Amino acid sequence: MKFIDLSGYRMSYRTAGSPQDTALLLLHGNSTSSELFNKQVSEGIKGLYLLAPDFPGHGSSETPQDQELYSLQSLALAIKEFLQVLSIDKLIVYGVSLGGHVAMELAAICPDMIGMMISGSPPMPLPLDMAPYFTDDPIISLPFQPDISKEQAKAWADACIYQDTKAKILIAEMMLNTNPLFRTLFSAHIMAAHGTSDQRKLIENLHIPVSILHGKHEWLVKKEPLTRLKINNYFYGKIIDVPNSVHVPALENSAFFNKTIKAFSKFCLDQP
């Protein structure tokens, strides 16, 4: 675990590989942490320098009191500062769930990004309406409520993970370890549609390579609206279904994820 001082707080992060290689930024979801990418960081991915930061209130990052630091755009600005401090001048980004939404905001302000892959992060237009994009099951509200019981954390883990018992335990532990203040302040921004872009318009106007992963057993995020996106530079030209996965492909099926992210990285680096 490493630490870096940003303008608003101290951020924890993990790395793997050589800084001389192309950076792959791994952005975790709400109420998880960089531990989500343990399999990637522990084994490494050849030819890529992995960077897995923790959002405020997650992992070992500090939890600042300033509520303005918790919108999607503010989280993206913090990641941009993180990259600047580390002198990262070319990178590929993967974001899952919340991390994917932050990745889209980052794409709008980070000209050094040469490719973006997301999963569990439907690009939503403004005015913000989550109903067409997410399940109507009440469990979807759990990551937006401050206090979480052990039973609720277990239920969320069961909803996010297909069959991997160890992965379910990790998801529940990370949720319980997340500072409730993050969920309180982040939810306030989301409910007010504050600090977010029209992400459908944003992703459809990008010209860098884009890839969308979708767990074959995903039910928290609806697939049909994703099929209607008009992506300019679409890796494989379609959504990539991840076998044996619900919401967290990098954790549930690391072999498939690693193979896919390597192919996507080559695709990005081969662009004229």
Buried (B, 14 or more C-beta within 10 A) or exposed (E): EEEBEBEBBEBBBBBBBEEEBBBBBBBBBBBBBBBBBBBBBEEBBEBBBBBBBBBBBBBBBBBBEEBEBBBBBBBBBBBBBBBEEBEBEEBBBBBBBBBBBBBBBBBBEBEEBBBBBBBBBBBBBEEBEEEEBBBEEEBBEBBBEEEBEEEBBBBBBBBBBBEBEEBBBBBBBBBBBBBBBBBBBBBBBBEEEBBBBBBBEBBBEBEBBBBBBBBBBBEBBBBEBBEEBEBEBBBEEEBBBBEBBBBBBBBBBBEBBBEBBBBBBEBBBEEE
